[in-house]
Amino acid sequence: MTIDPVDPQGENVQEELEGLARIVDIDRALEAILMVADEPQSLVSLAAAISKPVAVVRQAIRRLVEDYDGTAATTDGVASVRRGFELREVGGGWRIYVRAEYDHVVVDFVTTQNPSRLSQAALETLAVIAYKQPISRGQVASIRAVNVDSVVRTLLGRGLITEVSTDAETHAILYGTTELVLQQLGLNSLDELPKISPLLADGAEGFDERL
């Protein structure tokens, strides 16, 4: 159908089509950025990236969330499909994460096709620090019953832990996890860490405060 440029109704349709195209372009531009972002992006940073007002970006983020969740309204009445990933707000910013029910698929792929570059010792040490922070190197070694000096240096180098304070009595450096750990795990805070007592053979030793 050809739209008559002098027909008022035709002009309205044309304006609606152009408006829809602008919306789609904004949504896809944000989607492209979020697909390559390695850390959560604030609304302000996203708005600056595409040169749009924060309010416009906020609306676009809401549309993308609904689109990925399969709850977006469609003009043809066909329900949108829920994706294997989701757009989640974490640490004051937005980032795309694998949907929880597909974690096992991704874990299997990563461990078989693209093994983690962190050793088992590093992962275990990181877990102790995450649950017991702030904690000294000596306390970590006591819980793991092995020397952890080199592993702690590795975690510091990767930006996964940081020096947070010093023990008032022993003057030992106390370590804690960084925001990067929360981002990689898709958590907003340490309070969302899972309970670990059911996973411990003795039920709780060494982790009494966070069960």
C-alpha positions as CSV (number, residue, x, y, z in Angstrom):
1,M,0.0,0.0,0.0
2,T,1.3,3.4,-0.9
3,I,0.9,6.2,1.7
4,D,-0.2,9.5,0.3
5,P,2.1,12.1,1.7
6,V,-0.7,14.7,1.8
7,D,-3.2,12.4,3.5
8,P,-3.3,13.2,7.2
9,Q,-3.9,9.6,8.1
10,G,-1.0,8.5,5.9
11,E,1.2,11.1,7.7
12,N,0.2,9.7,11.1
13,V,1.1,6.1,10.0
14,Q,4.4,7.3,8.6
15,E,5.2,9.0,11.9
16,E,4.3,5.9,13.9
17,L,6.5,3.8,11.7
18,E,9.4,6.2,12.0
19,G,8.9,6.3,15.8
20,L,8.9,2.5,16.0
21,A,12.1,2.3,13.9
22,R,13.8,4.8,16.3
23,I,12.7,2.7,19.3
24,V,14.0,-0.5,17.7
25,D,17.3,1.1,16.8
26,I,17.8,2.3,20.5
27,D,17.0,-1.1,21.8
28,R,19.4,-2.9,19.5
29,A,22.2,-0.4,20.1
30,L,21.9,-1.0,23.8
31,E,21.7,-4.7,23.2
32,A,24.9,-4.6,21.2
33,I,26.8,-2.8,24.0
34,L,25.5,-5.2,26.7
35,M,26.5,-8.2,24.7
36,V,30.1,-7.2,24.8
37,A,30.2,-5.5,28.2
38,D,32.3,-7.4,30.8
39,E,30.9,-5.6,33.8
40,P,27.5,-4.1,34.7
41,Q,26.7,-0.8,32.9
42,S,24.9,2.0,34.6
43,L,22.0,3.8,32.9
44,V,24.2,7.0,32.8
45,S,27.0,5.2,31.0
46,L,24.6,3.5,28.5
47,A,22.9,6.8,27.9
48,A,26.3,8.5,27.2
49,A,27.3,5.6,24.9
50,I,24.3,6.1,22.6
51,S,23.8,9.8,23.1
52,K,20.3,9.5,24.5
53,P,18.6,10.8,27.7
54,V,18.7,8.5,30.7
55,A,14.9,8.3,30.7
56,V,14.9,6.9,27.2
57,V,17.5,4.3,28.1
58,R,15.6,3.3,31.2
59,Q,12.5,2.6,29.1
60,A,14.6,0.7,26.6
61,I,16.1,-1.4,29.3
62,R,12.6,-2.3,30.5
63,R,11.6,-3.3,27.0
64,L,14.7,-5.5,26.7
65,V,14.0,-7.2,30.1
66,E,10.5,-8.0,29.0
67,D,11.7,-9.2,25.6
68,Y,14.2,-11.6,27.1
69,D,11.8,-12.8,29.7
70,G,9.1,-13.5,27.1
71,T,6.7,-11.0,28.5
72,A,6.9,-8.3,25.9
73,A,3.7,-7.2,24.2
74,T,3.7,-7.8,20.4
75,T,1.7,-6.0,17.7
76,D,0.7,-9.3,16.0
77,G,-0.5,-10.9,19.2
78,V,2.2,-13.6,19.1
79,A,3.9,-14.2,22.5
80,S,7.6,-13.4,22.6
81,V,9.9,-16.3,23.4
82,R,11.8,-16.5,26.7
83,R,15.5,-16.4,26.0
84,G,18.3,-18.5,27.6
85,F,19.8,-15.3,29.0
86,E,18.4,-12.4,31.0
87,L,19.2,-8.7,31.5
88,R,19.8,-8.3,35.2
89,E,20.6,-5.3,37.5
90,V,23.6,-6.0,39.6
91,G,25.8,-3.6,41.6
92,G,24.0,-0.5,40.3
93,G,24.3,-1.5,36.7
94,W,22.9,-3.8,34.0
95,R,24.5,-6.8,32.4
96,I,23.4,-9.9,30.4
97,Y,23.6,-13.2,32.4
98,V,22.8,-16.8,31.6
99,R,19.4,-17.7,32.9
100,A,19.6,-19.7,36.1
101,E,18.0,-22.8,34.7
102,Y,20.7,-23.1,32.1
103,D,23.6,-22.7,34.4
104,H,24.4,-26.4,34.3
105,V,24.6,-26.3,30.5
106,V,27.1,-23.5,30.6
107,V,29.1,-25.0,33.4
108,D,29.4,-28.2,31.5
109,F,30.5,-26.3,28.4
110,V,33.0,-24.2,30.2
111,T,34.6,-27.1,32.1
112,T,34.8,-29.4,29.0
113,Q,35.4,-26.9,26.2
114,N,36.9,-23.9,27.9
115,P,38.4,-24.9,31.3
116,S,38.6,-22.3,34.0
117,R,42.0,-20.6,34.2
118,L,41.7,-20.6,38.0
119,S,43.1,-23.7,39.7
120,Q,41.1,-25.8,42.2
121,A,43.3,-24.4,44.9
122,A,42.6,-20.9,43.9
123,L,38.8,-21.5,43.7
124,E,38.8,-23.1,47.2
125,T,40.8,-20.2,48.6
126,L,38.5,-17.7,47.0
127,A,35.5,-19.5,48.5
128,V,37.1,-19.3,52.0
129,I,37.7,-15.6,51.6
130,A,34.2,-15.0,50.2
131,Y,32.5,-16.6,53.2
132,K,34.9,-15.6,56.0
133,Q,36.0,-12.1,55.0
134,P,37.7,-10.1,56.2
135,I,40.2,-12.8,56.8
136,S,44.0,-13.0,57.1
137,R,46.2,-15.2,54.9
138,G,47.2,-17.2,58.0
139,Q,43.5,-17.9,58.8
140,V,42.8,-19.0,55.3
141,A,45.8,-21.3,55.5
142,S,44.5,-22.7,58.8
143,I,41.1,-23.5,57.3
144,R,42.6,-25.1,54.2
145,A,45.5,-26.7,56.0
146,V,47.9,-25.7,53.3
147,N,50.1,-22.8,52.5
148,V,48.1,-20.2,50.4
149,D,50.7,-17.5,49.8
150,S,51.0,-18.1,46.0
151,V,47.3,-18.6,45.6
152,V,46.5,-15.3,47.4
153,R,49.0,-13.5,45.1
154,T,47.2,-15.0,42.1
155,L,43.8,-13.9,43.4
156,L,45.1,-10.4,44.1
157,G,46.6,-10.3,40.6
158,R,43.3,-11.3,39.0
159,G,41.5,-8.5,40.9
160,L,39.2,-11.0,42.7
161,I,40.3,-10.1,46.2
162,T,41.8,-7.0,47.8
163,E,43.3,-5.8,51.1
164,V,40.5,-4.4,53.1
165,S,42.1,-3.7,56.6
166,T,44.7,-4.7,59.1
167,D,44.1,-6.8,62.2
168,A,44.4,-4.5,65.3
169,E,46.2,-7.2,67.4
170,T,48.4,-9.1,64.9
171,H,48.7,-6.4,62.3
172,A,48.1,-9.1,59.7
173,I,46.5,-7.9,56.4
174,L,42.9,-8.9,56.1
175,Y,41.4,-9.8,52.7
176,G,38.0,-9.6,51.1
177,T,36.4,-10.2,47.7
178,T,36.0,-7.4,45.1
179,E,33.0,-6.3,43.1
180,L,34.3,-8.4,40.3
181,V,33.4,-11.6,42.2
182,L,29.8,-10.4,42.6
183,Q,29.7,-9.5,38.9
184,Q,31.0,-12.9,37.8
185,L,28.6,-14.7,40.1
186,G,25.7,-12.5,39.2
187,L,25.0,-11.4,42.8
188,N,24.0,-8.1,44.3
189,S,25.7,-8.7,47.6
190,L,27.5,-11.4,49.7
191,D,24.2,-12.1,51.5
192,E,23.1,-13.9,48.4
193,L,25.9,-16.5,48.6
194,P,24.3,-20.0,49.0
195,K,24.3,-21.8,52.3
196,I,27.3,-24.1,52.5
197,S,26.8,-26.2,55.6
198,P,25.0,-28.9,53.7
199,L,28.0,-29.2,51.5
200,L,30.5,-29.7,54.3
201,A,31.3,-33.2,55.5
202,D,31.3,-32.1,59.2
203,G,28.5,-29.7,58.8
204,A,30.2,-26.4,59.7
205,E,33.8,-26.5,60.9
206,G,35.6,-23.3,59.9
207,F,32.4,-21.6,58.6
208,D,30.3,-21.2,61.7
209,E,29.3,-17.6,61.1
210,R,27.8,-18.1,57.6
211,L,25.8,-21.2,57.4
